[in-house]
Amino acid sequence: MSIKEFFKNAFRDMKESTKAQHEVDKANFEAAKAESKAQWEEAKAMRNPEKRKAMMQAERDKQIASAKERTAEAQKRIDNAKK
């Protein structure tokens, strides 16, 4: 491999790497933009008392379901340990 081919390959690899990184950066920017908009919309929704109550109730329901799931898992472990 000659020096000319080496540099040609190296620059081609750098170009491909730059393109791939640009795609990653674009995707990350779009995700950050969407998250920011979601936070804004949630903050806006919190001004409405009915929506705020519904969102808070949904969060509590999710926490209760998670706690029940953990309790069931712990009970399985207890039963397995007693065998």
mmCIF file of the N, C-alpha and C atoms, coordinates in Angstrom:
data_MODEL
# 
_entry.id   MODEL 
# 
loop_
_atom_site.group_PDB 
_atom_site.id 
_atom_site.type_symbol 
_atom_site.label_atom_id 
_atom_site.label_alt_id 
_atom_site.label_comp_id 
_atom_site.label_asym_id 
_atom_site.label_entity_id 
_atom_site.label_seq_id 
_atom_site.pdbx_PDB_ins_code 
_atom_site.Cartn_x 
_atom_site.Cartn_y 
_atom_site.Cartn_z 
_atom_site.occupancy 
_atom_site.B_iso_or_equiv 
_atom_site.pdbx_formal_charge 
_atom_site.auth_seq_id 
_atom_site.auth_comp_id 
_atom_site.auth_asym_id 
_atom_site.auth_atom_id 
_atom_site.pdbx_PDB_model_num 
ATOM 1   N N  . MET A 1 1  ? 0.861   -1.168  0.000  1.00 0.00 ? 1  MET A N  1 
ATOM 2   C CA . MET A 1 1  ? 0.000   0.000   0.000  1.00 0.00 ? 1  MET A CA 1 
ATOM 3   C C  . MET A 1 1  ? 0.908   1.233   0.000  1.00 0.00 ? 1  MET A C  1 
ATOM 4   N N  . SER A 1 2  ? 0.618   2.113   -0.897 1.00 0.00 ? 2  SER A N  1 
ATOM 5   C CA . SER A 1 2  ? 1.429   3.325   -0.986 1.00 0.00 ? 2  SER A CA 1 
ATOM 6   C C  . SER A 1 2  ? 0.918   4.387   -0.017 1.00 0.00 ? 2  SER A C  1 
ATOM 7   N N  . ILE A 1 3  ? 1.718   5.384   0.185  1.00 0.00 ? 3  ILE A N  1 
ATOM 8   C CA . ILE A 1 3  ? 1.352   6.488   1.066  1.00 0.00 ? 3  ILE A CA 1 
ATOM 9   C C  . ILE A 1 3  ? 0.099   7.176   0.527  1.00 0.00 ? 3  ILE A C  1 
ATOM 10  N N  . LYS A 1 4  ? 0.031   7.314   -0.779 1.00 0.00 ? 4  LYS A N  1 
ATOM 11  C CA . LYS A 1 4  ? -1.112  7.976   -1.403 1.00 0.00 ? 4  LYS A CA 1 
ATOM 12  C C  . LYS A 1 4  ? -2.404  7.207   -1.096 1.00 0.00 ? 4  LYS A C  1 
ATOM 13  N N  . GLU A 1 5  ? -2.379  5.895   -1.231 1.00 0.00 ? 5  GLU A N  1 
ATOM 14  C CA . GLU A 1 5  ? -3.551  5.061   -0.943 1.00 0.00 ? 5  GLU A CA 1 
ATOM 15  C C  . GLU A 1 5  ? -3.901  5.105   0.545  1.00 0.00 ? 5  GLU A C  1 
ATOM 16  N N  . PHE A 1 6  ? -2.870  5.106   1.375  1.00 0.00 ? 6  PHE A N  1 
ATOM 17  C CA . PHE A 1 6  ? -3.097  5.167   2.810  1.00 0.00 ? 6  PHE A CA 1 
ATOM 18  C C  . PHE A 1 6  ? -3.889  6.417   3.185  1.00 0.00 ? 6  PHE A C  1 
ATOM 19  N N  . PHE A 1 7  ? -3.416  7.574   2.705  1.00 0.00 ? 7  PHE A N  1 
ATOM 20  C CA . PHE A 1 7  ? -4.111  8.819   3.024  1.00 0.00 ? 7  PHE A CA 1 
ATOM 21  C C  . PHE A 1 7  ? -5.486  8.883   2.375  1.00 0.00 ? 7  PHE A C  1 
ATOM 22  N N  . LYS A 1 8  ? -5.605  8.321   1.176  1.00 0.00 ? 8  LYS A N  1 
ATOM 23  C CA . LYS A 1 8  ? -6.900  8.290   0.500  1.00 0.00 ? 8  LYS A CA 1 
ATOM 24  C C  . LYS A 1 8  ? -7.905  7.499   1.337  1.00 0.00 ? 8  LYS A C  1 
ATOM 25  N N  . ASN A 1 9  ? -7.478  6.332   1.826  1.00 0.00 ? 9  ASN A N  1 
ATOM 26  C CA . ASN A 1 9  ? -8.343  5.505   2.672  1.00 0.00 ? 9  ASN A CA 1 
ATOM 27  C C  . ASN A 1 9  ? -8.638  6.181   4.005  1.00 0.00 ? 9  ASN A C  1 
ATOM 28  N N  . ALA A 1 10 ? -7.628  6.820   4.573  1.00 0.00 ? 10 ALA A N  1 
ATOM 29  C CA . ALA A 1 10 ? -7.808  7.483   5.865  1.00 0.00 ? 10 ALA A CA 1 
ATOM 30  C C  . ALA A 1 10 ? -8.820  8.619   5.754  1.00 0.00 ? 10 ALA A C  1 
ATOM 31  N N  . PHE A 1 11 ? -8.701  9.422   4.704  1.00 0.00 ? 11 PHE A N  1 
ATOM 32  C CA . PHE A 1 11 ? -9.648  10.529  4.537  1.00 0.00 ? 11 PHE A CA 1 
ATOM 33  C C  . PHE A 1 11 ? -11.052 10.028  4.215  1.00 0.00 ? 11 PHE A C  1 
ATOM 34  N N  . ARG A 1 12 ? -11.153 8.938   3.468  1.00 0.00 ? 12 ARG A N  1 
ATOM 35  C CA . ARG A 1 12 ? -12.474 8.363   3.188  1.00 0.00 ? 12 ARG A CA 1 
ATOM 36  C C  . ARG A 1 12 ? -13.115 7.858   4.487  1.00 0.00 ? 12 ARG A C  1 
ATOM 37  N N  . ASP A 1 13 ? -12.315 7.205   5.328  1.00 0.00 ? 13 ASP A N  1 
ATOM 38  C CA . ASP A 1 13 ? -12.825 6.737   6.621  1.00 0.00 ? 13 ASP A CA 1 
ATOM 39  C C  . ASP A 1 13 ? -13.270 7.907   7.503  1.00 0.00 ? 13 ASP A C  1 
ATOM 40  N N  . MET A 1 14 ? -12.479 8.974   7.505  1.00 0.00 ? 14 MET A N  1 
ATOM 41  C CA . MET A 1 14 ? -12.854 10.145  8.300  1.00 0.00 ? 14 MET A CA 1 
ATOM 42  C C  . MET A 1 14 ? -14.154 10.761  7.778  1.00 0.00 ? 14 MET A C  1 
ATOM 43  N N  . LYS A 1 15 ? -14.309 10.782  6.455  1.00 0.00 ? 15 LYS A N  1 
ATOM 44  C CA . LYS A 1 15 ? -15.523 11.344  5.860  1.00 0.00 ? 15 LYS A CA 1 
ATOM 45  C C  . LYS A 1 15 ? -16.745 10.517  6.260  1.00 0.00 ? 15 LYS A C  1 
ATOM 46  N N  . GLU A 1 16 ? -16.616 9.191   6.191  1.00 0.00 ? 16 GLU A N  1 
ATOM 47  C CA . GLU A 1 16 ? -17.720 8.311   6.584  1.00 0.00 ? 16 GLU A CA 1 
ATOM 48  C C  . GLU A 1 16 ? -18.041 8.456   8.070  1.00 0.00 ? 16 GLU A C  1 
ATOM 49  N N  . SER A 1 17 ? -16.999 8.552   8.882  1.00 0.00 ? 17 SER A N  1 
ATOM 50  C CA . SER A 1 17 ? -17.192 8.709   10.315 1.00 0.00 ? 17 SER A CA 1 
ATOM 51  C C  . SER A 1 17 ? -17.884 10.034  10.627 1.00 0.00 ? 17 SER A C  1 
ATOM 52  N N  . THR A 1 18 ? -17.502 11.077  9.919  1.00 0.00 ? 18 THR A N  1 
ATOM 53  C CA . THR A 1 18 ? -18.118 12.390  10.117 1.00 0.00 ? 18 THR A CA 1 
ATOM 54  C C  . THR A 1 18 ? -19.591 12.357  9.744  1.00 0.00 ? 18 THR A C  1 
ATOM 55  N N  . LYS A 1 19 ? -19.916 11.693  8.643  1.00 0.00 ? 19 LYS A N  1 
ATOM 56  C CA . LYS A 1 19 ? -21.320 11.579  8.226  1.00 0.00 ? 19 LYS A CA 1 
ATOM 57  C C  . LYS A 1 19 ? -22.133 10.820  9.274  1.00 0.00 ? 19 LYS A C  1 
ATOM 58  N N  . ALA A 1 20 ? -21.581 9.735   9.771  1.00 0.00 ? 20 ALA A N  1 
ATOM 59  C CA . ALA A 1 20 ? -22.285 8.938   10.777 1.00 0.00 ? 20 ALA A CA 1 
ATOM 60  C C  . ALA A 1 20 ? -22.480 9.741   12.057 1.00 0.00 ? 20 ALA A C  1 
ATOM 61  N N  . GLN A 1 21 ? -21.451 10.479  12.472 1.00 0.00 ? 21 GLN A N  1 
ATOM 62  C CA . GLN A 1 21 ? -21.566 11.292  13.686 1.00 0.00 ? 21 GLN A CA 1 
ATOM 63  C C  . GLN A 1 21 ? -22.596 12.397  13.495 1.00 0.00 ? 21 GLN A C  1 
ATOM 64  N N  . HIS A 1 22 ? -22.660 12.947  12.288 1.00 0.00 ? 22 HIS A N  1 
ATOM 65  C CA . HIS A 1 22 ? -23.661 13.981  12.004 1.00 0.00 ? 22 HIS A CA 1 
ATOM 66  C C  . HIS A 1 22 ? -25.070 13.418  12.157 1.00 0.00 ? 22 HIS A C  1 
ATOM 67  N N  . GLU A 1 23 ? -25.291 12.199  11.691 1.00 0.00 ? 23 GLU A N  1 
ATOM 68  C CA . GLU A 1 23 ? -26.595 11.563  11.840 1.00 0.00 ? 23 GLU A CA 1 
ATOM 69  C C  . GLU A 1 23 ? -26.939 11.370  13.322 1.00 0.00 ? 23 GLU A C  1 
ATOM 70  N N  . VAL A 1 24 ? -25.949 10.971  14.107 1.00 0.00 ? 24 VAL A N  1 
ATOM 71  C CA . VAL A 1 24 ? -26.162 10.795  15.551 1.00 0.00 ? 24 VAL A CA 1 
ATOM 72  C C  . VAL A 1 24 ? -26.505 12.138  16.188 1.00 0.00 ? 24 VAL A C  1 
ATOM 73  N N  . ASP A 1 25 ? -25.759 13.169  15.827 1.00 0.00 ? 25 ASP A N  1 
ATOM 74  C CA . ASP A 1 25 ? -26.009 14.505  16.375 1.00 0.00 ? 25 ASP A CA 1 
ATOM 75  C C  . ASP A 1 25 ? -27.394 15.005  15.996 1.00 0.00 ? 25 ASP A C  1 
ATOM 76  N N  . LYS A 1 26 ? -27.803 14.774  14.746 1.00 0.00 ? 26 LYS A N  1 
ATOM 77  C CA . LYS A 1 26 ? -29.132 15.192  14.303 1.00 0.00 ? 26 LYS A CA 1 
ATOM 78  C C  . LYS A 1 26 ? -30.220 14.481  15.095 1.00 0.00 ? 26 LYS A C  1 
ATOM 79  N N  . ALA A 1 27 ? -30.049 13.178  15.307 1.00 0.00 ? 27 ALA A N  1 
ATOM 80  C CA . ALA A 1 27 ? -31.037 12.407  16.058 1.00 0.00 ? 27 ALA A CA 1 
ATOM 81  C C  . ALA A 1 27 ? -31.104 12.884  17.505 1.00 0.00 ? 27 ALA A C  1 
ATOM 82  N N  . ASN A 1 28 ? -29.955 13.139  18.117 1.00 0.00 ? 28 ASN A N  1 
ATOM 83  C CA . ASN A 1 28 ? -29.926 13.637  19.492 1.00 0.00 ? 28 ASN A CA 1 
ATOM 84  C C  . ASN A 1 28 ? -30.575 15.017  19.602 1.00 0.00 ? 28 ASN A C  1 
ATOM 85  N N  . PHE A 1 29 ? -30.339 15.871  18.603 1.00 0.00 ? 29 PHE A N  1 
ATOM 86  C CA . PHE A 1 29 ? -30.946 17.201  18.611 1.00 0.00 ? 29 PHE A CA 1 
ATOM 87  C C  . PHE A 1 29 ? -32.459 17.096  18.507 1.00 0.00 ? 29 PHE A C  1 
ATOM 88  N N  . GLU A 1 30 ? -32.948 16.234  17.610 1.00 0.00 ? 30 GLU A N  1 
ATOM 89  C CA . GLU A 1 30 ? -34.395 16.051  17.458 1.00 0.00 ? 30 GLU A CA 1 
ATOM 90  C C  . GLU A 1 30 ? -35.008 15.509  18.752 1.00 0.00 ? 30 GLU A C  1 
ATOM 91  N N  . ALA A 1 31 ? -34.319 14.582  19.408 1.00 0.00 ? 31 ALA A N  1 
ATOM 92  C CA . ALA A 1 31 ? -34.823 14.032  20.671 1.00 0.00 ? 31 ALA A CA 1 
ATOM 93  C C  . ALA A 1 31 ? -34.879 15.113  21.745 1.00 0.00 ? 31 ALA A C  1 
ATOM 94  N N  . ALA A 1 32 ? -33.840 15.931  21.844 1.00 0.00 ? 32 ALA A N  1 
ATOM 95  C CA . ALA A 1 32 ? -33.818 17.007  22.838 1.00 0.00 ? 32 ALA A CA 1 
ATOM 96  C C  . ALA A 1 32 ? -34.923 18.015  22.557 1.00 0.00 ? 32 ALA A C  1 
ATOM 97  N N  . LYS A 1 33 ? -35.146 18.299  21.288 1.00 0.00 ? 33 LYS A N  1 
ATOM 98  C CA . LYS A 1 33 ? -36.202 19.231  20.907 1.00 0.00 ? 33 LYS A CA 1 
ATOM 99  C C  . LYS A 1 33 ? -37.575 18.688  21.283 1.00 0.00 ? 33 LYS A C  1 
ATOM 100 N N  . ALA A 1 34 ? -37.791 17.406  21.013 1.00 0.00 ? 34 ALA A N  1 
ATOM 101 C CA . ALA A 1 34 ? -39.071 16.776  21.342 1.00 0.00 ? 34 ALA A CA 1 
ATOM 102 C C  . ALA A 1 34 ? -39.281 16.724  22.854 1.00 0.00 ? 34 ALA A C  1 
ATOM 103 N N  . GLU A 1 35 ? -38.235 16.403  23.604 1.00 0.00 ? 35 GLU A N  1 
ATOM 104 C CA . GLU A 1 35 ? -38.342 16.365  25.066 1.00 0.00 ? 35 GLU A CA 1 
ATOM 105 C C  . GLU A 1 35 ? -38.668 17.744  25.623 1.00 0.00 ? 35 GLU A C  1 
ATOM 106 N N  . SER A 1 36 ? -38.038 18.768  25.062 1.00 0.00 ? 36 SER A N  1 
ATOM 107 C CA . SER A 1 36 ? -38.294 20.133  25.507 1.00 0.00 ? 36 SER A CA 1 
ATOM 108 C C  . SER A 1 36 ? -39.744 20.518  25.239 1.00 0.00 ? 36 SER A C  1 
ATOM 109 N N  . LYS A 1 37 ? -40.243 20.160  24.071 1.00 0.00 ? 37 LYS A N  1 
ATOM 110 C CA . LYS A 1 37 ? -41.641 20.462  23.739 1.00 0.00 ? 37 LYS A CA 1 
ATOM 111 C C  . LYS A 1 37 ? -42.586 19.698  24.668 1.00 0.00 ? 37 LYS A C  1 
ATOM 112 N N  . ALA A 1 38 ? -42.253 18.450  24.965 1.00 0.00 ? 38 ALA A N  1 
ATOM 113 C CA . ALA A 1 38 ? -43.090 17.654  25.872 1.00 0.00 ? 38 ALA A CA 1 
ATOM 114 C C  . ALA A 1 38 ? -43.126 18.289  27.261 1.00 0.00 ? 38 ALA A C  1 
ATOM 115 N N  . GLN A 1 39 ? -41.978 18.742  27.739 1.00 0.00 ? 39 GLN A N  1 
ATOM 116 C CA . GLN A 1 39 ? -41.939 19.399  29.048 1.00 0.00 ? 39 GLN A CA 1 
ATOM 117 C C  . GLN A 1 39 ? -42.776 20.673  29.034 1.00 0.00 ? 39 GLN A C  1 
ATOM 118 N N  . TRP A 1 40 ? -42.698 21.429  27.944 1.00 0.00 ? 40 TRP A N  1 
ATOM 119 C CA . TRP A 1 40 ? -43.481 22.655  27.825 1.00 0.00 ? 40 TRP A CA 1 
ATOM 120 C C  . TRP A 1 40 ? -44.975 22.342  27.848 1.00 0.00 ? 40 TRP A C  1 
ATOM 121 N N  . GLU A 1 41 ? -45.374 21.334  27.074 1.00 0.00 ? 41 GLU A N  1 
ATOM 122 C CA . GLU A 1 41 ? -46.787 20.966  27.017 1.00 0.00 ? 41 GLU A CA 1 
ATOM 123 C C  . GLU A 1 41 ? -47.279 20.463  28.371 1.00 0.00 ? 41 GLU A C  1 
ATOM 124 N N  . GLU A 1 42 ? -46.441 19.693  29.077 1.00 0.00 ? 42 GLU A N  1 
ATOM 125 C CA . GLU A 1 42 ? -46.821 19.216  30.407 1.00 0.00 ? 42 GLU A CA 1 
ATOM 126 C C  . GLU A 1 42 ? -46.974 20.386  31.377 1.00 0.00 ? 42 GLU A C  1 
ATOM 127 N N  . ALA A 1 43 ? -46.061 21.345  31.301 1.00 0.00 ? 43 ALA A N  1 
ATOM 128 C CA . ALA A 1 43 ? -46.141 22.509  32.175 1.00 0.00 ? 43 ALA A CA 1 
ATOM 129 C C  . ALA A 1 43 ? -47.400 23.317  31.865 1.00 0.00 ? 43 ALA A C  1 
ATOM 130 N N  . LYS A 1 44 ? -47.709 23.429  30.585 1.00 0.00 ? 44 LYS A N  1 
ATOM 131 C CA . LYS A 1 44 ? -48.910 24.146  30.182 1.00 0.00 ? 44 LYS A CA 1 
ATOM 132 C C  . LYS A 1 44 ? -50.155 23.421  30.684 1.00 0.00 ? 44 LYS A C  1 
ATOM 133 N N  . ALA A 1 45 ? -50.134 22.091  30.620 1.00 0.00 ? 45 ALA A N  1 
ATOM 134 C CA . ALA A 1 45 ? -51.292 21.304  31.054 1.00 0.00 ? 45 ALA A CA 1 
ATOM 135 C C  . ALA A 1 45 ? -51.485 21.403  32.568 1.00 0.00 ? 45 ALA A C  1 
ATOM 136 N N  . MET A 1 46 ? -50.431 21.611  33.297 1.00 0.00 ? 46 MET A N  1 
ATOM 137 C CA . MET A 1 46 ? -50.529 21.692  34.759 1.00 0.00 ? 46 MET A CA 1 
ATOM 138 C C  . MET A 1 46 ? -51.325 22.925  35.210 1.00 0.00 ? 46 MET A C  1 
ATOM 139 N N  . ARG A 1 47 ? -51.497 23.895  34.315 1.00 0.00 ? 47 ARG A N  1 
ATOM 140 C CA . ARG A 1 47 ? -52.297 25.071  34.678 1.00 0.00 ? 47 ARG A CA 1 
ATOM 141 C C  . ARG A 1 47 ? -53.772 24.715  34.810 1.00 0.00 ? 47 ARG A C  1 
ATOM 142 N N  . ASN A 1 48 ? -54.203 23.706  34.064 1.00 0.00 ? 48 ASN A N  1 
ATOM 143 C CA . ASN A 1 48 ? -55.596 23.281  34.107 1.00 0.00 ? 48 ASN A CA 1 
ATOM 144 C C  . ASN A 1 48 ? -55.767 22.321  35.286 1.00 0.00 ? 48 ASN A C  1 
ATOM 145 N N  . PRO A 1 49 ? -56.601 22.683  36.280 1.00 0.00 ? 49 PRO A N  1 
ATOM 146 C CA . PRO A 1 49 ? -56.732 21.835  37.476 1.00 0.00 ? 49 PRO A CA 1 
ATOM 147 C C  . PRO A 1 49 ? -57.223 20.420  37.171 1.00 0.00 ? 49 PRO A C  1 
ATOM 148 N N  . GLU A 1 50 ? -58.118 20.272  36.219 1.00 0.00 ? 50 GLU A N  1 
ATOM 149 C CA . GLU A 1 50 ? -58.631 18.935  35.896 1.00 0.00 ? 50 GLU A CA 1 
ATOM 150 C C  . GLU A 1 50 ? -57.544 18.057  35.295 1.00 0.00 ? 50 GLU A C  1 
ATOM 151 N N  . LYS A 1 51 ? -56.779 18.612  34.380 1.00 0.00 ? 51 LYS A N  1 
ATOM 152 C CA . LYS A 1 51 ? -55.692 17.835  33.771 1.00 0.00 ? 51 LYS A CA 1 
ATOM 153 C C  . LYS A 1 51 ? -54.627 17.509  34.809 1.00 0.00 ? 51 LYS A C  1 
ATOM 154 N N  . ARG A 1 52 ? -54.346 18.479  35.688 1.00 0.00 ? 52 ARG A N  1 
ATOM 155 C CA . ARG A 1 52 ? -53.335 18.247  36.725 1.00 0.00 ? 52 ARG A CA 1 
ATOM 156 C C  . ARG A 1 52 ? -53.768 17.112  37.635 1.00 0.00 ? 52 ARG A C  1 
ATOM 157 N N  . LYS A 1 53 ? -55.036 17.110  38.028 1.00 0.00 ? 53 LYS A N  1 
ATOM 158 C CA . LYS A 1 53 ? -55.539 16.032  38.882 1.00 0.00 ? 53 LYS A CA 1 
ATOM 159 C C  . LYS A 1 53 ? -55.431 14.684  38.175 1.00 0.00 ? 53 LYS A C  1 
ATOM 160 N N  . ALA A 1 54 ? -55.810 14.664  36.897 1.00 0.00 ? 54 ALA A N  1 
ATOM 161 C CA . ALA A 1 54 ? -55.754 13.408  36.132 1.00 0.00 ? 54 ALA A CA 1 
ATOM 162 C C  . ALA A 1 54 ? -54.312 12.917  35.993 1.00 0.00 ? 54 ALA A C  1 
ATOM 163 N N  . MET A 1 55 ? -53.380 13.837  35.720 1.00 0.00 ? 55 MET A N  1 
ATOM 164 C CA . MET A 1 55 ? -51.975 13.445  35.579 1.00 0.00 ? 55 MET A CA 1 
ATOM 165 C C  . MET A 1 55 ? -51.415 12.939  36.904 1.00 0.00 ? 55 MET A C  1 
ATOM 166 N N  . MET A 1 56 ? -51.780 13.605  37.980 1.00 0.00 ? 56 MET A N  1 
ATOM 167 C CA . MET A 1 56 ? -51.284 13.176  39.290 1.00 0.00 ? 56 MET A CA 1 
ATOM 168 C C  . MET A 1 56 ? -51.872 11.824  39.667 1.00 0.00 ? 56 MET A C  1 
ATOM 169 N N  . GLN A 1 57 ? -53.147 11.599  39.359 1.00 0.00 ? 57 GLN A N  1 
ATOM 170 C CA . GLN A 1 57 ? -53.779 10.314  39.651 1.00 0.00 ? 57 GLN A CA 1 
ATOM 171 C C  . GLN A 1 57 ? -53.142 9.203   38.828 1.00 0.00 ? 57 GLN A C  1 
ATOM 172 N N  . ALA A 1 58 ? -52.850 9.495   37.564 1.00 0.00 ? 58 ALA A N  1 
ATOM 173 C CA . ALA A 1 58 ? -52.192 8.496   36.716 1.00 0.00 ? 58 ALA A CA 1 
ATOM 174 C C  . ALA A 1 58 ? -50.820 8.135   37.277 1.00 0.00 ? 58 ALA A C  1 
ATOM 175 N N  . GLU A 1 59 ? -50.089 9.129   37.753 1.00 0.00 ? 59 GLU A N  1 
ATOM 176 C CA . GLU A 1 59 ? -48.774 8.875   38.346 1.00 0.00 ? 59 GLU A CA 1 
ATOM 177 C C  . GLU A 1 59 ? -48.903 8.034   39.614 1.00 0.00 ? 59 GLU A C  1 
ATOM 178 N N  . ARG A 1 60 ? -49.891 8.350   40.436 1.00 0.00 ? 60 ARG A N  1 
ATOM 179 C CA . ARG A 1 60 ? -50.104 7.558   41.664 1.00 0.00 ? 60 ARG A CA 1 
ATOM 180 C C  . ARG A 1 60 ? -50.490 6.123   41.321 1.00 0.00 ? 60 ARG A C  1 
ATOM 181 N N  . ASP A 1 61 ? -51.351 5.957   40.312 1.00 0.00 ? 61 ASP A N  1 
ATOM 182 C CA . ASP A 1 61 ? -51.747 4.609   39.893 1.00 0.00 ? 61 ASP A CA 1 
ATOM 183 C C  . ASP A 1 61 ? -50.538 3.811   39.417 1.00 0.00 ? 61 ASP A C  1 
ATOM 184 N N  . LYS A 1 62 ? -49.654 4.472   38.680 1.00 0.00 ? 62 LYS A N  1 
ATOM 185 C CA . LYS A 1 62 ? -48.449 3.812   38.192 1.00 0.00 ? 62 LYS A CA 1 
ATOM 186 C C  . LYS A 1 62 ? -47.555 3.404   39.363 1.00 0.00 ? 62 LYS A C  1 
ATOM 187 N N  . GLN A 1 63 ? -47.429 4.262   40.359 1.00 0.00 ? 63 GLN A N  1 
ATOM 188 C CA . GLN A 1 63 ? -46.613 3.945   41.529 1.00 0.00 ? 63 GLN A CA 1 
ATOM 189 C C  . GLN A 1 63 ? -47.215 2.799   42.331 1.00 0.00 ? 63 GLN A C  1 
ATOM 190 N N  . ILE A 1 64 ? -48.538 2.775   42.452 1.00 0.00 ? 64 ILE A N  1 
ATOM 191 C CA . ILE A 1 64 ? -49.211 1.691   43.179 1.00 0.00 ? 64 ILE A CA 1 
ATOM 192 C C  . ILE A 1 64 ? -48.997 0.368   42.456 1.00 0.00 ? 64 ILE A C  1 
ATOM 193 N N  . ALA A 1 65 ? -49.144 0.389   41.122 1.00 0.00 ? 65 ALA A N  1 
ATOM 194 C CA . ALA A 1 65 ? -48.933 -0.839  40.344 1.00 0.00 ? 65 ALA A CA 1 
ATOM 195 C C  . ALA A 1 65 ? -47.503 -1.333  40.492 1.00 0.00 ? 65 ALA A C  1 
ATOM 196 N N  . SER A 1 66 ? -46.561 -0.417  40.487 1.00 0.00 ? 66 SER A N  1 
ATOM 197 C CA . SER A 1 66 ? -45.155 -0.792  40.652 1.00 0.00 ? 66 SER A CA 1 
ATOM 198 C C  . SER A 1 66 ? -44.912 -1.399  42.037 1.00 0.00 ? 66 SER A C  1 
ATOM 199 N N  . ALA A 1 67 ? -45.514 -0.795  43.056 1.00 0.00 ? 67 ALA A N  1 
ATOM 200 C CA . ALA A 1 67 ? -45.342 -1.306  44.418 1.00 0.00 ? 67 ALA A CA 1 
ATOM 201 C C  . ALA A 1 67 ? -45.946 -2.702  44.554 1.00 0.00 ? 67 ALA A C  1 
ATOM 202 N N  . LYS A 1 68 ? -47.123 -2.913  43.957 1.00 0.00 ? 68 LYS A N  1 
ATOM 203 C CA . LYS A 1 68 ? -47.759 -4.232  44.020 1.00 0.00 ? 68 LYS A CA 1 
ATOM 204 C C  . LYS A 1 68 ? -46.922 -5.269  43.292 1.00 0.00 ? 68 LYS A C  1 
ATOM 205 N N  . GLU A 1 69 ? -46.332 -4.876  42.179 1.00 0.00 ? 69 GLU A N  1 
ATOM 206 C CA . GLU A 1 69 ? -45.472 -5.787  41.420 1.00 0.00 ? 69 GLU A CA 1 
ATOM 207 C C  . GLU A 1 69 ? -44.241 -6.173  42.239 1.00 0.00 ? 69 GLU A C  1 
ATOM 208 N N  . ARG A 1 70 ? -43.635 -5.198  42.903 1.00 0.00 ? 70 ARG A N  1 
ATOM 209 C CA . ARG A 1 70 ? -42.474 -5.480  43.750 1.00 0.00 ? 70 ARG A CA 1 
ATOM 210 C C  . ARG A 1 70 ? -42.851 -6.372  44.915 1.00 0.00 ? 70 ARG A C  1 
ATOM 211 N N  . THR A 1 71 ? -44.037 -6.140  45.484 1.00 0.00 ? 71 THR A N  1 
ATOM 212 C CA . THR A 1 71 ? -44.505 -6.965  46.601 1.00 0.00 ? 71 THR A CA 1 
ATOM 213 C C  . THR A 1 71 ? -44.698 -8.404  46.149 1.00 0.00 ? 71 THR A C  1 
ATOM 214 N N  . ALA A 1 72 ? -45.306 -8.589  44.983 1.00 0.00 ? 72 ALA A N  1 
ATOM 215 C CA . ALA A 1 72 ? -45.526 -9.940  44.463 1.00 0.00 ? 72 ALA A CA 1 
ATOM 216 C C  . ALA A 1 72 ? -44.190 -10.643 44.200 1.00 0.00 ? 72 ALA A C  1 
ATOM 217 N N  . GLU A 1 73 ? -43.243 -9.913  43.656 1.00 0.00 ? 73 GLU A N  1 
ATOM 218 C CA . GLU A 1 73 ? -41.918 -10.481 43.386 1.00 0.00 ? 73 GLU A CA 1 
ATOM 219 C C  . GLU A 1 73 ? -41.232 -10.869 44.695 1.00 0.00 ? 73 GLU A C  1 
ATOM 220 N N  . ALA A 1 74 ? -41.345 -10.024 45.698 1.00 0.00 ? 74 ALA A N  1 
ATOM 221 C CA . ALA A 1 74 ? -40.741 -10.331 47.001 1.00 0.00 ? 74 ALA A CA 1 
ATOM 222 C C  . ALA A 1 74 ? -41.405 -11.560 47.620 1.00 0.00 ? 74 ALA A C  1 
ATOM 223 N N  . GLN A 1 75 ? -42.708 -11.684 47.477 1.00 0.00 ? 75 GLN A N  1 
ATOM 224 C CA . GLN A 1 75 ? -43.421 -12.843 48.025 1.00 0.00 ? 75 GLN A CA 1 
ATOM 225 C C  . GLN A 1 75 ? -42.964 -14.131 47.340 1.00 0.00 ? 75 GLN A C  1 
ATOM 226 N N  . LYS A 1 76 ? -42.736 -14.057 46.019 1.00 0.00 ? 76 LYS A N  1 
ATOM 227 C CA . LYS A 1 76 ? -42.217 -15.231 45.300 1.00 0.00 ? 76 LYS A CA 1 
ATOM 228 C C  . LYS A 1 76 ? -40.848 -15.626 45.847 1.00 0.00 ? 76 LYS A C  1 
ATOM 229 N N  . ARG A 1 77 ? -40.018 -14.632 46.090 1.00 0.00 ? 77 ARG A N  1 
ATOM 230 C CA . ARG A 1 77 ? -38.693 -14.926 46.627 1.00 0.00 ? 77 ARG A CA 1 
ATOM 231 C C  . ARG A 1 77 ? -38.783 -15.545 48.020 1.00 0.00 ? 77 ARG A C  1 
ATOM 232 N N  . ILE A 1 78 ? -39.708 -15.040 48.821 1.00 0.00 ? 78 ILE A N  1 
ATOM 233 C CA . ILE A 1 78 ? -39.909 -15.593 50.162 1.00 0.00 ? 78 ILE A CA 1 
ATOM 234 C C  . ILE A 1 78 ? -40.362 -17.037 50.069 1.00 0.00 ? 78 ILE A C  1 
ATOM 235 N N  . ASP A 1 79 ? -41.342 -17.308 49.185 1.00 0.00 ? 79 ASP A N  1 
ATOM 236 C CA . ASP A 1 79 ? -41.840 -18.680 49.030 1.00 0.00 ? 79 ASP A CA 1 
ATOM 237 C C  . ASP A 1 79 ? -40.745 -19.610 48.534 1.00 0.00 ? 79 ASP A C  1 
ATOM 238 N N  . ASN A 1 80 ? -39.926 -19.154 47.606 1.00 0.00 ? 80 ASN A N  1 
ATOM 239 C CA . ASN A 1 80 ? -38.821 -19.979 47.088 1.00 0.00 ? 80 ASN A CA 1 
ATOM 240 C C  . ASN A 1 80 ? -37.792 -20.250 48.169 1.00 0.00 ? 80 ASN A C  1 
ATOM 241 N N  . ALA A 1 81 ? -37.555 -19.286 49.024 1.00 0.00 ? 81 ALA A N  1 
ATOM 242 C CA . ALA A 1 81 ? -36.559 -19.451 50.088 1.00 0.00 ? 81 ALA A CA 1 
ATOM 243 C C  . ALA A 1 81 ? -37.057 -20.444 51.146 1.00 0.00 ? 81 ALA A C  1 
ATOM 244 N N  . LYS A 1 82 ? -38.343 -20.521 51.353 1.00 0.00 ? 82 LYS A N  1 
ATOM 245 C CA . LYS A 1 82 ? -38.891 -21.421 52.363 1.00 0.00 ? 82 LYS A CA 1 
ATOM 246 C C  . LYS A 1 82 ? -38.923 -22.872 51.897 1.00 0.00 ? 82 LYS A C  1 
ATOM 247 N N  . LYS A 1 83 ? -38.819 -23.117 50.611 1.00 0.00 ? 83 LYS A N  1 
ATOM 248 C CA . LYS A 1 83 ? -38.892 -24.490 50.090 1.00 0.00 ? 83 LYS A CA 1 
ATOM 249 C C  . LYS A 1 83 ? -37.651 -25.269 50.388 1.00 0.00 ? 83 LYS A C  1 
# 
